[in-house]
């Protein structure tokens, strides 16, 4: 240790260079290093630690790091205990000694309770000031532990002997053959208490020993006398009444230096109850083994921690492994390599959670092949719920797995056949739908061609007659003009119906109170249906509102009422009914509609009803059961298109000879009615314009553009025309300030919507009116006009143009 101290550069510490150390420190350190006793020095205000080789084990794993370091750093774990002791020595100049002081020291990464005898003595300077503390100490932990263990053992023995009346003690003086025993020992061996207390020959205590056990007992005693080894023997005693008791005797012979036996003390006690239990347990184990070895399953058992300590014979017969070779945790080695991790993980999870063990894995057969087995295990619990053992089985299920594989392959084959047949069926259904689609297209095309040809015949015929009459100078041509206008109007109406059927007509929805609408239509329905039809309205109280195009809804109700009237040629009853309704998820899924709250409007008649075949085609375009000229076949298809476009649903209920009921379901709107619906449709006179109002007409079709500009000039407006969106935007950028932009929607290049957006940037207050014959662009979203958007559908009349222009300008 001296060389280690000299090798340290002490100049960097508070002790300073070693050659400058005070004589008191040098003298005390020399004394410390030259003694064999474990001694140490705590020097200076920081209590820097110096010690000899004998003291280094006290520092333990902190040596040699502790050398020269402050005591508060070295003994941080016990500083709260030794600091007051050291400070008391420094402050008072008096020594301190303590025996068996408990110090909770950090050793090997954990706190251990240690015990010490140590002393602290002051080291004085020449001036009489305490400049250090001299320490000497010895650990007493082992001695105290041994003393406590001895005391505990003696106490347990004393308690055991005192608590049991069947445990007796003896002490045999061998040279004098005198056995001194207590009353309990005397009672066990049938010897008088006074005789046992005063001493009796060893033979006196053999009187009750079972004759069959006496030779072995005497042989064991002779062996103990020769060798001085521990004596332990179990044997039977036979009482006078013939009853048999089991006892055990345990002791140890004390030998003289020359090997002569001197004393033989020991204890003996009755173990009859234990032997009875052991015999019963042995018989139970024999029965258990007989049962487990007679069944086909492999049976095993483990300790609570999963340590395998039992397998039945079936396990060894199946695996072919030597007896005991799979005890402990070696069982996993006979599993298939691909199953070992999974089986081990499952077993560990059961051990942790206490849940039953259940798994299929492959186990190596004695043939070397792997066979599938089913492993199961259940825990056996004590009364307090703690697991005492695990019992498990392994069942060979290879035949079941093989059958399962065959069944799986059969299912796969069946699934493939079903898939192939399904594909063929789907293909056939696709072909059928395509054929039906082509049939519907053919019917639709034929119907359109037929109706348009009739309308064109009227228009062309009227124009031809008008041309001839004008050529002759005749002016009485009004009826031909009206006929041409009527034909054009009917053509426009057909176009609107087709748009409704295709669900592409632009709607102008608003919040509607259906009860208010139907109440307002009562007079119109009565007048339209005639005196032979009794009209009844059944309007539900508290009816919800809907958000739909009011004119389309009114037209749908009127159309259904007219159809109902036509189904009652001899008159009957027609009922218009409303109700709040909820479409369930199941109904919605079967009818391609969203589940939720709806307003139901039903129009029912007591007419002829419909056959299932007619009901299946009722919504097809141009399908009608009416006489030629009595209907277009577009009524129900138009209603169907409008309702579906409004996110609603239509359902037909009909029975031949009883009547029909057609129900319209429109989604509930959560809000208030914004304004009363105009049921009667007041006819307005064409609005006149002013030259101060400038209309910019943008239309790529020259004929339509010419008509629009001439019509607007006829109405009194100042008109500027443009053939494209780009041209119109150039005019505005050049300084044109139109009052209203009247633009087509679909045009080559810039669309009407793009033109309007760009123009609004330049003129935020500019009024916009769109016109189109068929639209799918950004002006209309899902068939509904954006808020504040104005649209005039083609074809339009002068009156319609005048009314719409005036309405937009005056808003």
Secondary structure, DSSP 8 states (H G I E B T S, - for coil): -HHHHHHS-GGGSTT--GGG--HHHHHHHHHHHT-SS-EEEEETTTTEEEE-GGGHHHHGGGTTTTTTSBHHHHTTTTHHHHHHHHHHHHHH---EEEEEEEEEEEETTEEEEEEEEEEEEEEE-TTS-EEEEEEEEEE-HHHHHHHHHHHHHHHHHHHHHHH-SSEEEEEEETTTTEEEE-HHHHHHHT--HHHHHH-B-GGGG-TTB-HHHHHHHHHHHHHHHHH--EEEEEEEEE-TTS-EEEEEEEEEEEE-TTS-EEEEEEEEEE-HHHHHHHHHHHHHHHHHHHHHTTSSSEEEEEETT--EEEE-HHHHHHH---TTTTTBTGGGGGB-HHHHHHHHHHHHHHHHH---EEEEEEEE-TTS-EEEEEEEEEEEE-TTS-EEEEEEEEEE-HHHHHHHHHHHHHHHHHHHHHHHHHHHHHHHHHHHHHHHHHHHHHHHHHHHHHHHHHHHHHHHHHHHHHHHHHHTT----HHHHHHHHHHHHHHHHHHHHHHHHTT-S-B-EEEE-HHHHHHHHHHHHHHHH-TTEEEEEE--TT--EEEEEHHHHHHHHHHHHHHHHHT-TT-EEEEEEEEEEEE-HHHHHHHT---EEEEEEEEEE-S----HHHHHHTTSTT---S-TTS--S-HHHHHHHHHHHTT-EEEEEEETTTEEEEEEEEEEE-S---S----S----------TTSEEEEE-SSHHHHHHHHHHHHHTT-EEEEESSHHHHHHHHHTT---SEEEEESS-SSS-HHHHHHHHHHH-TT-EEEEEESS--STTEETTEE-TT--EEESS--HHHHHHHHHHHHH-
